[in-house]
Amino acid sequence: MHKVIFDTDPGIDDAMALLFLHKHPEIDLVGVTTVFGNAPIEITTRNALYLGEAWNIPAPVAEGAGQTFDPARGGAYWPTAIHGHNGIGDVPVPDALSREKDPRPAFQFIIDTVRAHPGEITLIAVGRMTNLALALKADPEIAGLVKQVVIMGGAFNVNGNVSPAAEANIHGDPEAADIVFTAAWPVVVVGLDVTLQTVMTSGFLAEMVASGAPEIRLLSDISQLYIDFYKTRVADGMVVHDSCACVYLVRPDLFDTRSGAIRVVCGGIADGQTIQKPDGRGFPPGAWDGFPSQKVTVGVRPEGVLEVIRAALVDARAA
């Protein structure tokens, strides 16, 4: 059983990933931590609480960072055209929720949970990595106590999606990402190289709704704005970025990886670019030297990933 803390900024594709983590029989979702990104922190936290309530997810929700690791970076923009003004496709959310957030800030929740379960916790982070960086700053020793870190973010052999160089999650807080990638814990980066190949068609989603699984109706309603956004970018459907990172945890055999130290460009026209120095390649001394070798995904079997998602959401059994 995989014990998981899900660090997220709900977020439409975040919602699918959250439901997947809740329903997959090999995953024990022990906590949800929120970060700003697809919407301001107050909204992403409310969305996490709402989805937990709607889907009867018992995992506690801890509110995290509302600004970048380096506050001097300034404000953020909110991708309302992709995720709506409320972050989850403008699906109505009740004014009053019965659930309350955990009293601890997200970074402290991460530290406490990792120390309570040494060697057992996998961190899956699908937004800015600010909370993880703050946890490392407050308690560097947790790097040796975390089982694995799986990231949705970055672009290595393809262009970014917010600039030719950078993917959105990394671009949103490059300093935090660089801290996370260079820490002494095992990291797997599931980036645009594979997520852009993994498209869930509207028909595939409709078939899941037709199965009668009650949670899927809300998920489908949330996803419609996302599907509309992707109509001019993929033939039909939506790219399931965040769920790819979750599927990696249970089916790493569906992905091809490459190992090597990773650094993030912080500043300039390539701000947020992720660059790996592949293991076994000779280069003069440089900024990658002395940092741990991490994995990036460079290949994927999309049909297999989609089937794992379908099986978990519809059948609640592993594919």
C-alpha positions as CSV (number, residue, x, y, z in Angstrom):
1,M,0.0,0.0,0.0
2,H,1.4,3.4,-1.0
3,K,0.9,6.1,1.6
4,V,0.5,9.4,-0.3
5,I,0.4,13.1,0.5
6,F,-1.1,14.9,-2.4
7,D,0.2,18.5,-2.9
8,T,-2.2,20.2,-5.3
9,D,-3.9,23.4,-6.6
10,P,-7.4,22.3,-7.6
11,G,-7.7,22.7,-10.6
12,I,-9.7,20.6,-13.0
13,D,-7.1,17.9,-13.8
14,D,-6.2,18.0,-10.1
15,A,-9.7,16.9,-9.3
16,M,-9.4,13.8,-11.4
17,A,-6.1,13.0,-9.8
18,L,-7.5,13.4,-6.4
19,L,-10.4,11.1,-7.1
20,F,-7.9,8.5,-8.6
21,L,-5.8,8.6,-5.4
22,H,-8.8,8.2,-3.2
23,K,-10.3,5.3,-5.2
24,H,-7.2,3.3,-6.2
25,P,-7.0,0.2,-4.0
26,E,-3.3,0.3,-3.7
27,I,-3.1,3.9,-2.4
28,D,-3.7,5.2,1.1
29,L,-4.3,9.0,0.8
30,V,-3.1,10.2,4.1
31,G,-3.3,14.0,3.4
32,V,-4.0,16.7,0.9
33,T,-1.9,19.9,1.0
34,T,-2.9,22.9,-1.1
35,V,-0.8,25.6,-2.9
36,F,-1.7,28.6,-5.0
37,G,-1.6,28.1,-8.8
38,N,-4.7,27.4,-10.7
39,A,-6.4,29.8,-8.4
40,P,-5.5,31.8,-5.3
41,I,-4.7,29.7,-2.2
42,E,-8.1,30.4,-0.5
43,I,-9.9,29.1,-3.5
44,T,-7.7,26.0,-4.1
45,T,-8.1,25.1,-0.4
46,R,-11.8,25.5,-0.5
47,N,-11.9,23.4,-3.6
48,A,-9.9,20.6,-1.9
49,L,-12.3,20.7,1.1
50,Y,-15.4,20.7,-1.2
51,L,-14.2,17.8,-3.3
52,G,-13.2,15.9,-0.2
53,E,-16.7,16.4,1.1
54,A,-18.5,15.6,-2.1
55,W,-16.5,12.4,-2.7
56,N,-16.3,11.4,1.0
57,I,-12.5,11.5,1.1
58,P,-11.4,11.2,4.7
59,A,-7.9,12.6,4.2
60,P,-7.3,15.9,6.0
61,V,-6.6,19.1,4.0
62,A,-3.8,21.5,5.1
63,E,-3.6,24.9,3.5
64,G,-0.2,25.8,2.0
65,A,1.6,28.6,0.4
66,G,-0.1,31.5,-1.2
67,Q,3.0,33.1,-2.7
68,T,6.3,32.0,-4.2
69,F,9.2,30.6,-2.1
70,D,11.0,33.9,-2.8
71,P,8.3,36.6,-2.1
72,A,10.3,39.1,-4.2
73,R,9.0,37.3,-7.3
74,G,5.7,39.1,-6.8
75,G,2.2,38.1,-7.8
76,A,0.7,35.4,-10.0
77,Y,-1.8,35.2,-12.8
78,W,-4.8,32.9,-12.6
79,P,-5.5,30.7,-15.7
80,T,-9.3,31.4,-15.7
81,A,-9.6,30.4,-19.3
82,I,-8.5,26.9,-18.5
83,H,-9.8,26.2,-15.0
84,G,-12.5,28.8,-14.6
85,H,-12.9,31.6,-12.1
86,N,-13.3,29.2,-9.2
87,G,-10.6,26.8,-10.3
88,I,-12.9,23.8,-10.9
89,G,-14.6,24.7,-14.1
90,D,-17.0,27.2,-12.5
91,V,-19.1,24.3,-11.2
92,P,-21.1,25.8,-8.3
93,V,-19.5,25.3,-4.9
94,P,-21.6,25.7,-1.7
95,D,-21.0,28.8,0.4
96,A,-20.7,26.8,3.6
97,L,-18.8,23.5,3.9
98,S,-18.9,21.1,6.8
99,R,-15.3,20.3,6.6
100,E,-12.5,22.4,8.1
101,K,-8.9,22.6,7.1
102,D,-6.1,21.1,9.3
103,P,-4.8,23.9,11.7
104,R,-1.2,23.3,10.5
105,P,0.3,25.0,7.5
106,A,1.0,22.5,4.7
107,F,4.8,22.4,5.1
108,Q,4.4,21.5,8.8
109,F,1.7,18.9,7.9
110,I,4.2,17.3,5.5
111,I,7.0,17.3,8.1
112,D,4.8,15.9,10.8
113,T,3.4,13.1,8.6
114,V,6.7,12.1,7.1
115,R,8.3,11.9,10.6
116,A,5.3,9.9,11.8
117,H,5.8,7.4,9.0
118,P,9.5,7.4,8.1
119,G,10.4,5.7,4.8
120,E,6.7,5.2,3.9
121,I,5.4,8.5,2.5
122,T,5.3,9.4,-1.2
123,L,4.8,13.0,-2.0
124,I,2.9,13.6,-5.2
125,A,3.1,17.3,-6.1
126,V,1.1,18.5,-9.1
127,G,1.3,22.3,-8.7
128,R,4.0,24.7,-7.7
129,M,6.5,23.0,-5.4
130,T,6.5,25.8,-2.8
131,N,5.2,23.7,0.1
132,L,7.8,21.0,-0.5
133,A,10.6,23.6,-0.6
134,L,9.3,25.2,2.6
135,A,9.2,21.8,4.3
136,L,12.9,21.2,3.3
137,K,13.9,24.6,4.5
138,A,12.2,24.1,7.9
139,D,13.4,20.5,8.4
140,P,16.1,19.4,5.9
141,E,16.3,15.9,7.4
142,I,12.9,14.9,6.0
143,A,14.6,14.3,2.6
144,G,16.1,11.2,4.1
145,L,12.7,10.0,5.4
146,V,10.5,10.4,2.3
147,K,10.0,7.3,0.2
148,Q,9.6,9.1,-3.1
149,V,8.6,12.4,-4.6
150,V,6.6,12.3,-7.9
151,I,6.2,15.6,-9.6
152,M,3.9,16.7,-12.4
153,G,5.8,19.5,-14.1
154,G,8.7,20.4,-16.4
155,A,9.5,19.9,-20.0
156,F,12.7,18.3,-21.2
157,N,12.6,17.3,-24.9
158,V,9.6,19.4,-25.8
159,N,8.6,23.1,-25.4
160,G,6.9,24.4,-22.4
161,N,3.3,25.5,-22.2
162,V,3.7,29.0,-20.7
163,S,6.8,29.9,-22.7
164,P,8.9,28.1,-25.3
165,A,11.2,27.1,-22.4
166,A,9.0,26.5,-19.4
167,E,6.0,24.5,-18.1
168,A,3.5,26.2,-15.9
169,N,4.1,24.5,-12.5
170,I,7.8,25.1,-12.6
171,H,7.5,28.6,-14.1
172,G,5.2,29.5,-11.2
173,D,8.0,29.0,-8.6
174,P,11.4,28.1,-10.2
175,E,13.4,28.6,-7.0
176,A,11.2,26.1,-5.2
177,A,11.4,23.6,-8.0
178,D,15.2,23.8,-8.0
179,I,15.3,23.2,-4.3
180,V,13.1,20.1,-4.7
181,F,15.0,18.6,-7.6
182,T,18.4,19.0,-6.0
183,A,17.4,17.7,-2.5
184,A,18.6,14.3,-1.4
185,W,15.4,12.4,-1.9
186,P,14.4,10.3,-4.9
187,V,12.4,12.4,-7.4
188,V,10.5,11.3,-10.6
189,V,9.4,14.2,-12.9
190,V,6.4,13.4,-15.0
191,G,6.4,16.3,-17.4
192,L,4.9,17.5,-20.7
193,D,7.1,15.0,-22.6
194,V,4.5,12.4,-21.6
195,T,1.4,14.2,-20.4
196,L,0.8,15.9,-23.7
197,Q,0.6,12.4,-25.3
198,T,-2.0,11.3,-22.8
199,V,-5.4,12.6,-24.0
200,M,-8.7,11.4,-22.5
201,T,-11.4,11.9,-25.1
202,S,-14.8,13.3,-24.3
203,G,-16.3,10.0,-25.4
204,F,-14.0,8.1,-22.9
205,L,-15.2,10.3,-20.1
206,A,-18.8,9.9,-21.2
207,E,-18.5,6.2,-21.1
208,M,-17.2,6.4,-17.5
209,V,-20.2,8.6,-16.6
210,A,-22.5,6.0,-18.2
211,S,-21.1,3.3,-15.9
212,G,-23.1,4.8,-13.1
213,A,-20.2,5.5,-10.7
214,P,-21.7,8.5,-8.8
215,E,-18.5,10.5,-8.4
216,I,-17.9,10.6,-12.2
217,R,-20.8,12.9,-12.9
218,L,-19.3,15.7,-10.8
219,L,-15.9,15.0,-12.3
220,S,-17.4,15.3,-15.8
221,D,-19.2,18.5,-15.0
222,I,-15.9,20.0,-13.6
223,S,-14.0,18.8,-16.7
224,Q,-16.2,20.4,-19.5
225,L,-14.4,23.8,-19.4
226,Y,-11.1,22.0,-19.7
227,I,-12.3,20.0,-22.7
228,D,-13.5,23.2,-24.3
229,F,-10.0,24.7,-23.8
230,Y,-8.3,21.8,-25.4
231,K,-10.6,21.7,-28.5
232,T,-8.2,23.8,-30.4
233,R,-5.2,21.9,-29.1
234,V,-6.1,18.2,-29.3
235,A,-8.6,16.5,-31.6
236,D,-11.1,15.8,-28.9
237,G,-10.9,15.6,-25.1
238,M,-8.4,16.8,-22.5
239,V,-4.8,16.2,-21.5
240,V,-4.7,14.4,-18.1
241,H,-1.5,16.0,-16.8
242,D,-1.8,15.4,-13.1
243,S,-3.3,11.9,-13.2
244,C,-0.2,10.8,-15.2
245,A,1.9,11.5,-12.1
246,C,-0.5,9.5,-10.0
247,V,-0.6,6.6,-12.4
248,Y,3.2,6.5,-12.4
249,L,3.1,5.6,-8.7
250,V,1.2,2.3,-9.3
251,R,2.3,1.5,-12.9
252,P,5.8,2.8,-13.5
253,D,6.2,0.2,-16.2
254,L,3.9,2.4,-18.4
255,F,6.6,5.0,-18.6
256,D,10.2,5.3,-19.9
257,T,12.6,7.3,-17.7
258,R,16.0,8.9,-18.0
259,S,18.3,9.6,-15.1
260,G,20.5,12.5,-14.3
261,A,20.8,15.6,-12.1
262,I,18.1,18.3,-12.8
263,R,18.5,22.1,-12.4
264,V,15.9,24.8,-13.0
265,V,16.7,28.1,-14.7
266,C,15.7,31.0,-12.3
267,G,15.5,34.2,-14.2
268,G,15.9,35.5,-17.7
269,I,14.0,34.5,-20.9
270,A,14.3,30.8,-20.0
271,D,12.9,31.4,-16.5
272,G,11.5,28.1,-15.3
273,Q,13.2,25.8,-17.8
274,T,14.0,22.3,-16.5
275,I,17.4,20.9,-17.7
276,Q,18.7,17.5,-17.0
277,K,22.3,16.4,-17.3
278,P,21.9,12.8,-18.3
279,D,23.9,10.2,-16.5
280,G,26.8,8.9,-18.5
281,R,27.2,12.0,-20.6
282,G,30.5,13.9,-20.2
283,F,30.4,17.6,-19.8
284,P,32.9,20.2,-18.3
285,P,32.3,21.1,-14.7
286,G,29.0,22.9,-14.2
287,A,26.0,23.7,-12.1
288,W,24.7,20.1,-12.1
289,D,27.8,18.6,-10.4
290,G,27.3,17.2,-6.9
291,F,23.6,16.9,-7.1
292,P,21.6,13.7,-6.9
293,S,20.5,11.8,-10.1
294,Q,16.8,12.0,-10.5
295,K,14.4,10.5,-13.0
296,V,12.4,12.2,-15.8
297,T,9.8,10.5,-17.9
298,V,10.5,10.6,-21.6
299,G,8.1,8.0,-22.9
300,V,4.6,6.7,-22.1
301,R,2.0,4.1,-23.1
302,P,-1.1,6.5,-23.1
303,E,-3.7,3.8,-23.6
304,G,-2.4,1.9,-20.6
305,V,-2.4,5.1,-18.5
306,L,-6.1,5.8,-19.4
307,E,-7.1,2.2,-18.7
308,V,-5.5,2.4,-15.2
309,I,-7.5,5.6,-14.6
310,R,-10.8,4.1,-15.9
311,A,-10.3,1.0,-13.8
312,A,-9.7,3.0,-10.6
313,L,-12.5,5.5,-11.1
314,V,-15.2,3.1,-12.4
315,D,-14.3,-0.3,-11.0
316,A,-12.2,0.8,-7.9
317,R,-9.7,-1.9,-8.8
318,A,-6.3,-1.7,-10.3
319,A,-5.9,-2.3,-14.0
